[in-house]
Structure formats: structure tokens, C-alpha cells
Amino acid sequence: MKKWLTDMTWLNLVELSKLAHFSQVLRQVVSNDKVWYNWFLSDAPEEVTFPESYSTSLDTFKKLLLVRSFSPDRTLPMAKKYIGESLGFQYAEGYILSLEAMWQESDKRTPLVCFLSMGSDPTDNILSLSKKQNIPCGTISMGQGQEVHARRLLQQSQQEGRWILLQNCHLGLGFLEEMLDTVLQTEQVHDAFRCWLTTEPHPQFSINVLQSSIKYTFEPPQGVKAGLKRTFGGLTQEVVDASTFVEWKIMLYGVAFLHTTVQERRKFGPLGWNIPYEFNQSDFSATIQFIQNHMDEMGSKWNVSWPTVRYMIGEVHYGGRVTDDFDKRLLNTYTRVWFLDNMFTDKFDFAPNYKIPRCKTIQDFRTHVESMSLFDSPNVFGLHPNADITYQTNTADSILATIVNIQPKDAGAGGGETRESVVYRQCDDMLSKLPEDYIPHEVRAALQKQGTLQPLNIFLKQEVDRMQRVITVVRNTLKDLKLAIDGTIIMNENLKDALDNIFDARVPATWRKVSWDSATLGFWFSDLLDRNQQFFTWVFSGRPHVFWLTGFFNPQ
């Protein structure tokens, strides 16, 4: 195996070689090493010519398999390409939810439930829609003691044809069944009445409410194009015409780009923000309202006070959410570099190929956003290209894990063998290789010879205790799983999870909880044997000359 190929990549290629179109891929990679290595090193392998004439001999899906095997971080761009060619490119782009279309689809007997995620509060959009339709909307933030007010407002809204918005319903789960009965069974209800709910996902959320409602999410879109598309999709020509000055439209686009940037940085984890902040639409609305008021005060003598604008954005509207000093420093850097006189010139850009368009109407802005690239480099957010590798890899792994989880669980494996028989055989195999339990008095006697109270031996005793716990959990799970497959004992949730994960070559949750993370079950079990060998040798053969530091539970 070549040095530049990781163990995981080689295992992927071994599995890939079982398919007819890739039967020679292992030999080709070994014999034509330089060509494959150069293709592997390219920034976007899916966009360049594939080695060994695979560009012409493979369809898009098989190219996706090859890209997934070599470069997991490029799986999503290639998957979007495959989806676009198969179903249409509109399915490869983020979908911008239209609350107005959803409202027209609903009726007075159907609640509308929004599932919240970070930075996804639809309150402002719902209130804007109610204002546009000239329908009053009352809001109640649910919590202890709010049921009385919610009950009164619900009855009043049904009679008068108003909207009601119940926020954070996961904090008032007890009221949901009563709310649903009121919505469905009240005889005299005005046709204009609508019941909107927002909630975080909760395991005890009412099933009846879910089945009787229209369910939607309002998540921040992924990517600069999708973020700007949603922002300008929620604005009207009235906002664009709020000021006659050209500078107003430029500032409007600048704030929209900042809004998208601060939300997009969140996906990079600690590289983006030390603390993930819930920047949402209300921050954007407050900022453009402030800039509009600022311009009104200046009147015809338009001369923006940049220190004021930067302070309000970096310390109040967006900065008010920021608690970490370095995050505050980053946000203020954005405002200092982007919000200055230079932004009104043609030479200004946020990043290469990201300039401010000179638009006069809301449709011009939307047309410009549609022309933008679907994929963004981390350079746009001021990050190193490597920042995107971790994010794309984790996202691809999460999506593929979800796909595996929703596969039918009762299908037979190759050759008619059932899942249970495959897992039963794997349990036998692992049990035969699993190390024997440490016998406490033997460990104690061996450590006494080396000096029980020496710091390193105290550390060793703690590590051996942790390893014994892992061995015990693994042995008990495997034995119980065999009994459950035989029908001797009941298959509980933990055993069902173990069955599914072992079949999918992943680490069961109960094992992960007491041990370490690993990409596959095979790597995890090899780690178990290697770690145990280090401890066993140290205890019964004396202290080694070299330590495998990452093989310890707590190497600090």
C-alpha cells in the first residue's frame, strides 16, 4: 500500500474492487501511483479528469463512489452534481421556504409547527406576513404559568379571525393537547384564524399535534448563495426604496453579506466561532433599521458616521450576542474591514469574486444572487481551505450514517444469510479474540513488585481498571446479543443498537460510552487489542522503554 493512502482509503478501495467496473482499481492505483496521487491532491477531484479513463467509462454515480473512497470531504459536492444530473439542479440547491405559500395551504383547523434549530427563529417572518396580510397576530412565549394567557388569546383569536403564535412549545408540553382540542372542536371559528407554533425537538412532544399539523423547519441555508437568497427573498421593494441614496442599497447588501458570513462560520465549529451563537433574522432586521434611521437623521447631507455604524453592528446588534473576547475581536474586524468609505467604490470586494452589485430593485439583487456559485471557498469567511475539509467530511459521514440507519433492518445479507446470522458469527469471532479478564490479586501482586506507590504504577492501575471495564462491557454485550438472537432473552434497546451497529461495522453506543471514538468497528476492536497488549505487557513483564501515548485513556 502506498504511503499517501490511509488505511480507511485502502479499505474503501478493497470494497470498491468487488464491483465489476472497479475490479482492477487496486492494481491500477499501485502501478500508476503518480497519476492517482496528483488527482487525489487536486482541490476538487470531481471537477478534473479521472485517472485510467474513468472520466469516460463511468457514469456520475460510479464517479461519486470513487470520489467518496479517496476524498470523503468532496462527497457532498459530487453528490450534488449527481442529484442535479439525475433529478434537476433545483434539487441540488437549498430550498427557500415560503411562509406565504404555506399559509395559503393551511386552514383554520390545522396548526403550523416550526421545529427550531440554532439561528432559525421564524417569529419576525411570521409577524411580517401577518402585517402584509393585514391580520393581527398575538404572541405568547410558553413556559410556567403561561397556559392561562395562551388559552385566553387562543379563544379570542378564533372568534376575531386573528393569528396566534405560541413560541417555545417544548416548555409547555402539557398545554398542547388542550390547544389541539380547542382548534379542532370549537364550533364557531373565523376562517382567517391560524395557529402557529415554534418548538425545539423534544421526545415527549405530542404525537397528535404532529399528525394534525403542517410541519416545517426554518434552518439557515447552507452556503453564501443560499443565505443571500433567503435574505433577499424575505425583503420587499419597499425596503430597497427606503432611501434614495445609492449608498443605502450598497450598505443593505453589505449587511446581508455579513449576516450570511456570521451564520456560515458556525458550521466550522470552533474554527468559526469559539462559542456557537444564535444569530438570526432579528439581528439583520435591527441592523438595517438602524442604518435606515441613521440615514434619515443625516438627511440630504449624507455622510455616514462609520465609528457609529461599526459600534452598533459589532457591539450591539450582532455583538450583543457575543460573549467570547476573541469572537468579539473577530466580529469587530469584519465591521472595520467591510464597513468603510471604500465599500462604495468599484474596487471593493468581500473576497475574490464577491463584489457588491449595483442594483436598483429587489429583483436585481435576486438575479445577482442566482448567478453566484453554489460552492464557497473558506477564504470567503477568512478561513484556511483546510477548515472546509473537516466540515465536509463530518457532514458526509453524518448523511451516510443516516442513510444506513434508515435502511430496512429485516433484509437478508449476501447469499441469503440474515442480519442476525451475520452478527452472530461476528460475535463468536470477537469473543474468541477478546482478552481474558484481569484478575485483581494477580495485578496487585505484579504492581507490588514494581512499586505500588510509584506515580506511573498508580497511573497504570487506573488504566487497567478502565480497560477491564471496557472488556467486561464488550463481553457481556456479545454474550447477551447471542442469547437474544437465539431467543433466550429479550432484545432490549441496547442490544438492538448493538445488533444494528455491528452489522453496519460501527461501534455500539454502549461501547463508545466507556471507551474511545473510532471510524469503524474493525479499527476500534484492533485498538482494544493493542491497548490491552500494552497494559498487559507493562503489568506482567515490567515497564516498557517506549510508551504508546494515544493508547492510554488519560495520557495527561
KEGU-153710 format. One line per field, with one value per residue (C-alpha): residue number from 1; residue in three letters; z, x, y. Coordinates in nm, 3 decimals, decimal comma. Each point is the difference from the previous one (the first is absolute). Layout:
<nodes>
pos: c(NUM_...)
code: c(ALA_...)
z: c(Z_...)
x: c(X_...)
y: c(Y_...)
</nodes>
This chain:
<nodes>
pos: c(1_2_3_4_5_6_7_8_9_10_11_12_13_14_15_16_17_18_19_20_21_22_23_24_25_26_27_28_29_30_31_32_33_34_35_36_37_38_39_40_41_42_43_44_45_46_47_48_49_50_51_52_53_54_55_56_57_58_59_60_61_62_63_64_65_66_67_68_69_70_71_72_73_74_75_76_77_78_79_80_81_82_83_84_85_86_87_88_89_90_91_92_93_94_95_96_97_98_99_100_101_102_103_104_105_106_107_108_109_110_111_112_113_114_115_116_117_118_119_120_121_122_123_124_125_126_127_128_129_130_131_132_133_134_135_136_137_138_139_140_141_142_143_144_145_146_147_148_149_150_151_152_153_154_155_156_157_158_159_160_161_162_163_164_165_166_167_168_169_170_171_172_173_174_175_176_177_178_179_180_181_182_183_184_185_186_187_188_189_190_191_192_193_194_195_196_197_198_199_200_201_202_203_204_205_206_207_208_209_210_211_212_213_214_215_216_217_218_219_220_221_222_223_224_225_226_227_228_229_230_231_232_233_234_235_236_237_238_239_240_241_242_243_244_245_246_247_248_249_250_251_252_253_254_255_256_257_258_259_260_261_262_263_264_265_266_267_268_269_270_271_272_273_274_275_276_277_278_279_280_281_282_283_284_285_286_287_288_289_290_291_292_293_294_295_296_297_298_299_300_301_302_303_304_305_306_307_308_309_310_311_312_313_314_315_316_317_318_319_320_321_322_323_324_325_326_327_328_329_330_331_332_333_334_335_336_337_338_339_340_341_342_343_344_345_346_347_348_349_350_351_352_353_354_355_356_357_358_359_360_361_362_363_364_365_366_367_368_369_370_371_372_373_374_375_376_377_378_379_380_381_382_383_384_385_386_387_388_389_390_391_392_393_394_395_396_397_398_399_400_401_402_403_404_405_406_407_408_409_410_411_412_413_414_415_416_417_418_419_420_421_422_423_424_425_426_427_428_429_430_431_432_433_434_435_436_437_438_439_440_441_442_443_444_445_446_447_448_449_450_451_452_453_454_455_456_457_458_459_460_461_462_463_464_465_466_467_468_469_470_471_472_473_474_475_476_477_478_479_480_481_482_483_484_485_486_487_488_489_490_491_492_493_494_495_496_497_498_499_500_501_502_503_504_505_506_507_508_509_510_511_512_513_514_515_516_517_518_519_520_521_522_523_524_525_526_527_528_529_530_531_532_533_534_535_536_537_538_539_540_541_542_543_544_545_546_547_548_549_550_551_552_553_554_555_556)
code: c(MET_LYS_LYS_TRP_LEU_THR_ASP_MET_THR_TRP_LEU_ASN_LEU_VAL_GLU_LEU_SER_LYS_LEU_ALA_HIS_PHE_SER_GLN_VAL_LEU_ARG_GLN_VAL_VAL_SER_ASN_ASP_LYS_VAL_TRP_TYR_ASN_TRP_PHE_LEU_SER_ASP_ALA_PRO_GLU_GLU_VAL_THR_PHE_PRO_GLU_SER_TYR_SER_THR_SER_LEU_ASP_THR_PHE_LYS_LYS_LEU_LEU_LEU_VAL_ARG_SER_PHE_SER_PRO_ASP_ARG_THR_LEU_PRO_MET_ALA_LYS_LYS_TYR_ILE_GLY_GLU_SER_LEU_GLY_PHE_GLN_TYR_ALA_GLU_GLY_TYR_ILE_LEU_SER_LEU_GLU_ALA_MET_TRP_GLN_GLU_SER_ASP_LYS_ARG_THR_PRO_LEU_VAL_CYS_PHE_LEU_SER_MET_GLY_SER_ASP_PRO_THR_ASP_ASN_ILE_LEU_SER_LEU_SER_LYS_LYS_GLN_ASN_ILE_PRO_CYS_GLY_THR_ILE_SER_MET_GLY_GLN_GLY_GLN_GLU_VAL_HIS_ALA_ARG_ARG_LEU_LEU_GLN_GLN_SER_GLN_GLN_GLU_GLY_ARG_TRP_ILE_LEU_LEU_GLN_ASN_CYS_HIS_LEU_GLY_LEU_GLY_PHE_LEU_GLU_GLU_MET_LEU_ASP_THR_VAL_LEU_GLN_THR_GLU_GLN_VAL_HIS_ASP_ALA_PHE_ARG_CYS_TRP_LEU_THR_THR_GLU_PRO_HIS_PRO_GLN_PHE_SER_ILE_ASN_VAL_LEU_GLN_SER_SER_ILE_LYS_TYR_THR_PHE_GLU_PRO_PRO_GLN_GLY_VAL_LYS_ALA_GLY_LEU_LYS_ARG_THR_PHE_GLY_GLY_LEU_THR_GLN_GLU_VAL_VAL_ASP_ALA_SER_THR_PHE_VAL_GLU_TRP_LYS_ILE_MET_LEU_TYR_GLY_VAL_ALA_PHE_LEU_HIS_THR_THR_VAL_GLN_GLU_ARG_ARG_LYS_PHE_GLY_PRO_LEU_GLY_TRP_ASN_ILE_PRO_TYR_GLU_PHE_ASN_GLN_SER_ASP_PHE_SER_ALA_THR_ILE_GLN_PHE_ILE_GLN_ASN_HIS_MET_ASP_GLU_MET_GLY_SER_LYS_TRP_ASN_VAL_SER_TRP_PRO_THR_VAL_ARG_TYR_MET_ILE_GLY_GLU_VAL_HIS_TYR_GLY_GLY_ARG_VAL_THR_ASP_ASP_PHE_ASP_LYS_ARG_LEU_LEU_ASN_THR_TYR_THR_ARG_VAL_TRP_PHE_LEU_ASP_ASN_MET_PHE_THR_ASP_LYS_PHE_ASP_PHE_ALA_PRO_ASN_TYR_LYS_ILE_PRO_ARG_CYS_LYS_THR_ILE_GLN_ASP_PHE_ARG_THR_HIS_VAL_GLU_SER_MET_SER_LEU_PHE_ASP_SER_PRO_ASN_VAL_PHE_GLY_LEU_HIS_PRO_ASN_ALA_ASP_ILE_THR_TYR_GLN_THR_ASN_THR_ALA_ASP_SER_ILE_LEU_ALA_THR_ILE_VAL_ASN_ILE_GLN_PRO_LYS_ASP_ALA_GLY_ALA_GLY_GLY_GLY_GLU_THR_ARG_GLU_SER_VAL_VAL_TYR_ARG_GLN_CYS_ASP_ASP_MET_LEU_SER_LYS_LEU_PRO_GLU_ASP_TYR_ILE_PRO_HIS_GLU_VAL_ARG_ALA_ALA_LEU_GLN_LYS_GLN_GLY_THR_LEU_GLN_PRO_LEU_ASN_ILE_PHE_LEU_LYS_GLN_GLU_VAL_ASP_ARG_MET_GLN_ARG_VAL_ILE_THR_VAL_VAL_ARG_ASN_THR_LEU_LYS_ASP_LEU_LYS_LEU_ALA_ILE_ASP_GLY_THR_ILE_ILE_MET_ASN_GLU_ASN_LEU_LYS_ASP_ALA_LEU_ASP_ASN_ILE_PHE_ASP_ALA_ARG_VAL_PRO_ALA_THR_TRP_ARG_LYS_VAL_SER_TRP_ASP_SER_ALA_THR_LEU_GLY_PHE_TRP_PHE_SER_ASP_LEU_LEU_ASP_ARG_ASN_GLN_GLN_PHE_PHE_THR_TRP_VAL_PHE_SER_GLY_ARG_PRO_HIS_VAL_PHE_TRP_LEU_THR_GLY_PHE_PHE_ASN_PRO_GLN)
z: c(0,000_-0,089_0,285_-0,109_0,023_0,345_0,141_-0,044_-0,366_-0,073_0,167_-0,207_-0,318_0,099_0,033_-0,324_-0,188_0,061_-0,255_-0,366_-0,118_0,261_-0,008_-0,099_0,218_0,260_-0,266_-0,182_0,312_0,088_-0,353_-0,096_0,333_-0,116_-0,212_0,280_0,256_-0,209_-0,050_0,375_0,080_-0,226_0,181_-0,169_-0,129_-0,128_-0,242_-0,162_-0,229_0,178_-0,040_-0,213_-0,239_0,280_-0,113_-0,306_0,116_0,320_0,050_0,261_0,282_-0,044_-0,004_0,329_0,144_-0,110_0,143_0,328_0,028_-0,049_0,123_0,252_0,024_-0,369_0,034_0,037_-0,306_-0,210_0,147_-0,091_-0,353_-0,019_0,141_-0,242_-0,302_0,118_0,133_-0,107_0,143_0,198_0,233_0,059_0,131_0,336_0,006_0,128_0,198_-0,094_0,309_-0,219_-0,217_0,311_0,155_-0,316_0,024_0,363_0,152_0,332_0,131_-0,078_0,227_-0,158_0,201_-0,052_0,132_0,116_-0,046_0,080_-0,172_-0,141_0,177_-0,247_0,234_-0,198_-0,329_0,140_0,141_-0,333_-0,186_0,237_-0,052_-0,377_0,011_0,241_0,259_0,367_0,157_0,375_0,146_0,321_0,111_0,173_0,342_0,355_0,063_-0,362_-0,073_0,137_-0,233_-0,295_0,056_0,011_-0,309_-0,192_0,060_-0,080_-0,325_-0,114_0,044_-0,154_-0,288_0,132_-0,008_0,313_0,031_0,287_0,039_0,164_0,037_0,131_0,326_0,014_-0,111_0,235_-0,184_-0,351_0,020_0,134_-0,277_-0,266_0,142_-0,002_-0,362_-0,126_0,203_0,047_-0,213_-0,086_-0,140_-0,232_-0,337_0,033_0,326_-0,004_0,280_-0,036_0,234_0,043_0,194_0,044_-0,071_0,314_0,054_0,191_-0,254_-0,069_-0,279_-0,063_-0,063_-0,244_-0,191_-0,020_-0,101_-0,285_0,105_-0,129_0,089_-0,044_0,006_-0,124_-0,357_-0,068_-0,210_-0,085_-0,300_0,196_0,294_-0,217_-0,197_0,316_0,131_-0,320_-0,041_0,327_-0,099_-0,204_-0,248_0,275_0,205_-0,301_-0,067_0,365_-0,104_-0,334_0,060_-0,196_0,313_0,179_-0,241_0,028_0,381_-0,016_-0,201_0,234_0,307_-0,183_-0,085_0,360_0,123_-0,225_0,097_0,378_-0,043_-0,238_0,227_0,258_-0,209_0,040_0,375_0,225_-0,308_-0,088_0,345_0,338_0,114_-0,249_0,013_-0,106_-0,256_-0,167_-0,215_0,282_0,010_-0,371_0,026_0,294_-0,182_-0,323_0,201_0,189_-0,324_-0,153_0,308_-0,009_-0,361_0,079_0,269_-0,240_-0,256_-0,326_0,155_-0,020_0,176_0,186_0,345_-0,039_0,367_0,092_-0,259_0,100_0,369_-0,047_-0,216_0,182_0,357_0,005_-0,272_-0,080_0,268_0,273_-0,034_0,009_0,337_-0,093_-0,027_-0,308_-0,171_0,075_-0,145_-0,317_-0,044_0,047_-0,257_-0,253_0,063_-0,017_-0,330_-0,177_0,124_-0,116_-0,284_-0,222_-0,020_-0,228_-0,266_-0,285_0,121_0,330_0,048_0,304_-0,149_-0,353_-0,231_0,274_-0,089_0,091_-0,295_-0,107_0,010_-0,001_0,065_0,220_-0,314_-0,109_0,332_-0,035_-0,357_0,114_0,282_-0,244_-0,212_0,291_0,037_0,194_0,178_0,223_0,095_0,372_-0,113_-0,032_0,379_0,068_0,070_-0,130_-0,267_0,244_0,217_-0,261_-0,009_0,355_-0,045_-0,334_0,130_0,316_-0,194_-0,257_0,277_0,178_-0,317_-0,089_0,359_-0,022_-0,333_0,157_0,306_-0,205_-0,210_0,047_0,295_-0,099_-0,335_-0,045_-0,066_-0,300_-0,073_0,188_0,340_0,246_0,197_0,320_-0,126_-0,126_0,337_0,188_-0,191_0,067_0,373_0,008_-0,182_0,236_0,311_-0,111_-0,036_0,307_0,271_0,325_0,306_0,227_0,333_0,274_0,240_-0,285_-0,116_0,358_0,055_-0,328_0,085_0,349_-0,157_-0,205_0,287_0,066_0,107_-0,288_-0,205_-0,329_0,161_0,158_-0,349_-0,143_0,258_-0,100_-0,371_0,062_0,195_-0,293_-0,250_0,216_-0,006_-0,382_-0,026_0,238_-0,191_-0,336_0,126_0,168_-0,310_-0,238_0,222_0,057_-0,371_-0,087_0,255_-0,136_-0,359_0,119_0,167_0,352_0,132_-0,114_-0,251_0,184_-0,144_0,076_-0,162_-0,303_-0,035_0,027_-0,264_-0,246_0,057_-0,017_-0,325_-0,138_0,129_0,246_0,372_0,222_0,217_0,330_-0,102_-0,121_0,331_0,202_-0,257_-0,294_-0,339_-0,314_-0,364_-0,026_0,226_-0,148_0,091_0,346_0,079_-0,126_0,230_0,289_-0,057_-0,045_0,306_0,213_-0,119_0,115_0,347_0,035_-0,098_0,238_0,295_-0,035_-0,188_0,141_-0,112_-0,377_-0,140_-0,240_0,075_-0,251_0,138_-0,207_0,127_0,349_0,122_0,180_-0,125_0,179)
x: c(0,000_0,130_0,093_-0,242_-0,296_-0,157_-0,123_-0,360_0,058_0,156_-0,291_-0,242_0,185_-0,003_-0,381_-0,024_0,202_-0,283_-0,209_0,049_0,092_0,277_0,140_0,347_0,009_0,244_0,252_-0,043_0,061_0,316_0,145_-0,092_0,075_0,098_-0,309_-0,236_0,197_-0,021_-0,374_-0,041_0,187_-0,217_-0,229_-0,311_0,064_-0,358_0,061_0,325_0,069_-0,017_0,300_-0,006_-0,268_-0,258_-0,130_-0,159_-0,066_-0,193_-0,337_-0,041_-0,107_0,304_0,222_-0,166_0,106_0,359_0,009_-0,153_0,270_0,292_-0,125_-0,287_0,001_-0,099_-0,294_-0,264_0,102_0,007_-0,332_-0,158_0,132_-0,156_-0,333_-0,001_0,057_-0,249_-0,290_0,071_0,232_-0,280_0,017_0,372_-0,051_-0,138_-0,377_-0,119_-0,320_-0,291_-0,213_-0,261_-0,045_-0,020_-0,259_-0,213_0,023_-0,114_-0,346_-0,156_0,002_0,368_0,278_0,336_0,296_0,355_0,290_0,272_0,373_0,281_-0,054_-0,340_-0,265_-0,288_-0,179_0,094_-0,103_-0,338_-0,067_0,102_-0,238_-0,287_0,068_0,008_-0,336_-0,138_-0,085_0,088_0,232_0,031_0,306_0,046_0,335_-0,088_0,131_-0,116_-0,331_-0,052_-0,279_-0,268_0,108_0,038_-0,349_-0,158_0,189_-0,085_-0,374_0,008_0,195_-0,247_-0,294_0,160_0,188_0,348_0,320_0,162_0,369_0,095_0,378_0,226_-0,276_0,254_-0,025_-0,379_-0,058_-0,296_-0,205_0,040_-0,280_-0,241_0,107_-0,064_-0,345_-0,090_0,116_-0,180_-0,321_-0,099_-0,313_0,007_0,345_0,081_0,142_0,301_0,116_0,339_0,197_0,379_0,233_0,379_0,180_0,335_-0,003_-0,114_-0,060_-0,324_-0,153_-0,365_-0,036_-0,358_0,113_0,266_-0,249_-0,257_0,232_0,212_0,363_0,293_0,351_0,150_0,370_0,266_0,090_0,343_0,231_0,032_-0,232_-0,276_0,039_-0,026_-0,284_-0,204_0,089_-0,105_-0,294_-0,136_0,049_-0,236_0,048_-0,119_0,313_0,230_-0,170_0,018_0,262_0,071_0,375_0,201_0,207_-0,304_-0,031_0,374_-0,020_-0,306_0,194_0,299_-0,210_-0,162_0,345_0,119_-0,316_0,067_0,369_-0,055_-0,255_0,218_0,306_-0,201_0,018_0,380_-0,033_0,270_0,189_-0,295_-0,110_0,131_-0,363_-0,284_-0,225_-0,365_0,021_-0,341_-0,226_-0,076_0,368_-0,010_-0,332_0,122_0,323_-0,162_-0,262_0,280_0,186_-0,324_-0,066_0,359_-0,043_-0,329_0,176_0,276_-0,256_0,139_0,344_0,072_0,328_-0,004_0,159_0,198_0,104_-0,371_-0,096_0,284_-0,080_-0,371_0,070_0,305_-0,103_-0,379_-0,205_0,227_0,261_-0,265_-0,017_0,379_0,154_0,348_0,271_0,162_-0,339_-0,073_0,339_-0,080_-0,342_0,144_0,268_-0,271_-0,173_0,328_0,111_-0,338_-0,185_0,200_0,001_0,180_-0,312_-0,161_0,275_0,004_0,331_-0,146_-0,071_-0,071_0,221_0,118_-0,307_-0,232_-0,070_-0,293_-0,243_-0,144_-0,370_-0,308_-0,281_-0,049_-0,023_0,346_0,141_-0,169_0,126_0,355_-0,024_-0,128_0,312_0,235_0,192_-0,163_0,328_0,198_0,365_0,075_0,206_-0,330_-0,037_0,367_0,084_0,270_-0,117_0,073_-0,288_-0,242_0,147_-0,106_-0,347_-0,066_0,131_-0,213_-0,310_0,048_0,052_-0,313_-0,211_0,130_-0,057_-0,360_-0,048_0,133_-0,225_-0,318_0,075_-0,245_0,118_-0,159_0,172_0,234_0,371_0,182_-0,069_-0,330_0,171_-0,204_0,129_-0,030_0,211_0,268_0,013_-0,007_0,309_0,175_-0,082_0,164_0,305_0,041_-0,056_0,276_0,244_-0,110_0,270_-0,054_-0,114_0,269_0,005_0,019_0,236_0,242_0,009_0,050_0,290_0,169_-0,023_0,141_0,318_0,036_-0,091_-0,371_0,029_0,216_-0,192_0,023_-0,122_-0,297_-0,076_0,036_-0,245_-0,259_0,048_-0,034_-0,323_-0,141_0,106_-0,160_-0,324_0,010_0,076_-0,287_-0,251_0,105_-0,013_-0,340_-0,146_0,124_-0,123_-0,340_-0,033_0,056_-0,264_-0,244_0,053_-0,066_-0,319_0,112_-0,026_-0,189_0,167_0,010_0,090_0,374_0,020_-0,198_0,241_0,294_-0,153_-0,052_0,344_0,196_-0,178_0,090_0,363_-0,045_0,072_-0,309_-0,099_0,056_0,359_0,071_-0,124_0,274_0,280_0,123_-0,124_0,086_-0,107_-0,094_-0,056_0,306_0,234_-0,159_0,044_0,362_0,059_-0,148_0,242_0,302_-0,080_-0,055_0,331_0,187_-0,160_0,043_0,369_0,066_-0,171_0,149_0,329_0,117_-0,007_0,058_0,275_-0,247_-0,361_-0,288_-0,151_-0,320_-0,062_-0,077_-0,342_0,146_0,356_0,016)
y: c(0,000_0,348_0,234_0,273_-0,240_-0,020_-0,330_0,114_0,096_-0,340_-0,182_0,210_-0,098_-0,370_0,018_0,199_-0,264_-0,249_0,192_-0,098_0,351_0,030_-0,354_0,128_0,312_-0,141_-0,103_0,332_0,209_-0,195_-0,005_0,358_0,162_0,353_0,062_-0,107_0,200_0,319_-0,052_-0,060_0,326_0,219_0,246_-0,141_-0,356_-0,020_0,289_-0,123_-0,296_-0,336_-0,236_-0,318_0,134_-0,020_0,341_-0,160_-0,357_0,084_0,166_0,274_-0,234_-0,226_0,309_0,094_-0,338_0,060_0,354_-0,125_-0,268_0,239_0,338_-0,017_0,382_0,026_-0,240_0,275_0,209_-0,318_-0,116_0,336_-0,044_-0,348_0,123_0,293_-0,224_-0,262_0,207_0,357_0,265_0,164_-0,303_0,054_0,355_0,103_0,044_0,337_-0,049_0,225_0,069_0,168_-0,310_-0,216_0,233_-0,028_-0,379_-0,003_0,047_0,101_-0,361_-0,073_0,129_0,086_-0,135_0,130_-0,210_0,235_-0,041_0,240_0,336_-0,096_0,209_0,071_0,247_0,313_-0,162_-0,111_0,347_0,160_-0,231_0,084_0,370_-0,049_-0,185_0,262_-0,267_0,067_-0,261_-0,054_-0,176_-0,198_-0,142_-0,326_-0,090_-0,043_0,180_0,110_-0,250_0,237_0,283_-0,238_-0,144_0,347_0,124_-0,319_0,036_0,372_-0,059_-0,269_0,236_0,310_-0,164_0,079_-0,203_-0,142_-0,088_-0,232_0,012_-0,261_-0,260_-0,255_0,198_-0,044_-0,359_-0,045_0,265_-0,148_-0,260_0,263_0,239_-0,265_-0,084_0,370_0,045_-0,310_0,000_0,366_0,043_0,371_0,081_0,291_-0,112_0,233_-0,162_-0,176_-0,165_0,018_-0,190_-0,007_-0,271_-0,166_-0,376_-0,183_-0,375_0,067_0,239_-0,089_-0,258_0,114_0,357_-0,123_-0,212_0,280_0,285_0,131_-0,051_0,207_0,108_0,343_-0,085_0,242_-0,106_-0,149_0,218_0,368_-0,025_-0,175_0,241_0,311_-0,159_-0,040_0,347_0,178_-0,237_0,143_0,365_0,217_0,281_0,234_-0,079_0,054_0,336_0,111_0,256_0,166_-0,009_-0,258_-0,057_-0,142_-0,292_-0,071_0,003_-0,227_-0,259_0,038_-0,080_-0,295_-0,139_0,047_-0,176_-0,298_-0,009_-0,007_-0,281_-0,201_0,017_-0,194_-0,319_-0,012_-0,062_0,153_0,119_0,224_0,122_-0,106_-0,005_-0,074_0,307_0,009_0,279_0,024_0,217_0,244_0,105_0,078_0,187_0,210_0,091_0,119_0,191_0,178_0,088_0,129_0,219_0,118_0,113_0,173_0,202_0,102_0,116_0,134_0,049_-0,371_-0,056_-0,329_-0,014_-0,323_-0,029_0,014_-0,263_-0,232_0,034_-0,071_-0,308_-0,138_0,082_0,022_-0,171_-0,294_0,058_-0,004_-0,379_-0,047_-0,084_-0,125_0,268_-0,153_-0,038_0,366_0,092_-0,197_0,163_0,348_-0,083_-0,083_0,333_0,194_-0,158_-0,005_0,308_0,300_0,256_-0,250_-0,219_0,260_-0,040_-0,252_-0,146_-0,124_-0,370_-0,219_-0,273_-0,084_-0,018_0,133_0,363_0,226_0,022_0,335_-0,087_0,222_-0,251_-0,303_-0,212_0,122_-0,120_-0,339_-0,040_0,077_-0,256_-0,265_0,052_-0,077_-0,326_-0,283_-0,087_0,236_-0,008_0,048_0,302_0,185_-0,022_0,073_-0,365_-0,234_-0,250_-0,284_0,124_-0,126_-0,351_-0,085_0,150_-0,173_-0,335_0,012_0,104_-0,278_-0,257_0,121_-0,022_-0,347_-0,119_0,124_-0,183_-0,321_0,043_0,024_-0,309_-0,292_-0,208_-0,332_-0,049_-0,295_0,044_-0,143_-0,366_0,002_0,035_0,206_0,298_-0,198_-0,288_0,241_0,178_-0,334_-0,112_0,333_-0,032_-0,342_0,136_0,297_-0,212_-0,237_0,292_0,199_0,011_-0,185_0,197_0,142_-0,188_0,266_-0,182_-0,087_0,364_0,115_-0,245_0,099_0,370_-0,057_-0,138_0,321_0,233_0,053_0,365_0,119_0,262_-0,190_-0,321_0,182_0,130_-0,354_-0,140_0,262_-0,079_-0,375_0,059_0,198_-0,266_-0,272_0,196_0,013_-0,374_-0,080_0,216_-0,148_-0,360_0,043_0,170_-0,270_-0,285_0,163_0,077_-0,367_-0,103_0,261_-0,121_-0,357_0,123_-0,090_0,358_0,310_0,233_0,335_0,341_-0,031_-0,343_0,117_0,294_-0,241_-0,230_0,286_0,152_-0,325_-0,088_0,346_-0,033_0,286_0,022_-0,062_0,299_-0,186_-0,082_0,353_0,138_-0,178_0,012_0,210_0,121_-0,193_0,010_-0,368_-0,300_-0,172_0,287_0,027_-0,370_0,005_0,298_-0,199_-0,288_0,230_0,213_-0,307_-0,153_0,313_-0,016_-0,378_0,014_0,291_-0,173_-0,349_0,062_0,333_0,361_0,043_0,224_0,169_0,100_0,017_0,322_-0,002_-0,353_0,134_0,111_0,303_0,069_0,338)
</nodes>
